[in-house]
């Protein structure tokens, strides 16, 4: 295993999408000490948060409005804060209440999950996309000066709940069909498609009298990502160096004539149904030759004047290729370039450009260790990194399970019940790292760092504090215009020689 100083790469918030196993967090402040978000028709919007005021029965007739002491919400009204595709985990309300009127603050409650209201600290905590603050009475008001909202987000860009079916660490896997360029990659029990790439056609489920119909498929970079019900999914049955093509119900393709071009289906396994396969490693063209007594035994594609078919020929016609069914896990990594991940099966990152790391609590910081070879065992929570990620889908192959990682790994997968000293990846005030979890019942399947009892006193854990191996960045004219922070997070107006943080990167000024 190889340790890396990764703070040089940390640019933005750790985020992913994929599969219900990542978490990133942020904070939004609604500040009415000097006007704040603009009201329109009893609602406002700021940074993805929508606030809506609703008048209750018998409420004060006055609508919410901004005054010198903040945003006034009158007795009997309620204010709902909706975070859209984010999950609100904590809200701190700062306000004053008219004391000589009959207004009573009822507190805040989540729309789906009630959460907890602490009247002493005027704080709501829980896990919901919408939280409503209510009052009762008919006279008086609540004047809000600030509302600070802490949230988490799945990073998927599609849903705040990537695992709607219940607690699970397993992201949703899919299947695709990848082009075979080596016959040794074909095994007993493999599912395949037989296609003609140049025409975008595959063997069909329709058996004509003497041949098989062809149906359309879409091929993208030697991969077929989805097929229609008309595409014939064949299961290989291997016998020594030859194969039978099971098309379902123990029926098998076979060559059927010495004089005509026939490809038929039969229920028995004999030499006419047994085929040798050779694959050109450069083009992927497959030579499928049935081994029985019939001379028209080469499976080929025939455009057939607009009614395309697959059949067996003595020679000629167009070549075929074999595409093998492969289980994949579509992963989306945002331009933050980092993510957390865990699954119930092993994955192979070796050809994806993604690097996986385990994480260890070092007491005052977190060290990351690369998983060499790119193969991540099942049930192993990791941090993923891909340079230049842009939110595009990356299809990660699923593989047979491998031996567990032997490195110490303090990453865990949430069961939906909180434990002591949980830290989640977040970006607060331009500081990226692991922050003490302040919410309630981190969603099952999300990855967190388990800190020690000693570490638990700290609110933040950054990454490797060593400077060895950090890329040296010389101060240039462009860098002079950027904001510099020392390692304590304090802004430095006139940086001199030393180590600083600039836009999330460690910068050495010589």
Secondary structure, DSSP 8 states (H G I E B T S, - for coil): -EEE--TTT--S-----SSS---EEEEEEEE-TTS-S--SSSEEEETTEEEEEEE-TT--S---EEETTEEEEETTEEEEEE-TTSEEEEEEEEEEE-TTSS-EEEEEEESSS--EEETTTTEEEEEESEEEEEEESSS-EEEEEEEEEEEEE-SSSS-S-TTTTSS-S----EEEEEE---GGG--TT-EEEEEEGGGTEEEEEEE-SSSEEEEE---BTTEE----TTB--EEEEEETTEEEEE-STT-EEEE--SSS--EEEESS-STTTEEEEEE-TTT-EEEEEE-SS-S--EEEEE-GGGS-EEEEESS-SB-EEEEEEEEEEEEE--TT-EEEE--SSEEE-TTTT-EEEEEEE-SSEEEEEE-GGGEE-TT--EEEE-TT--S-EEEEEEE-------S---EEE--SS--TTEEEEEEETTEEEEEE--SSS--TT-EEEE--TTGGG-SEEEE----TT-------HHHHTS-EE-TTS-EESS--SEEEEETTEEEEE-
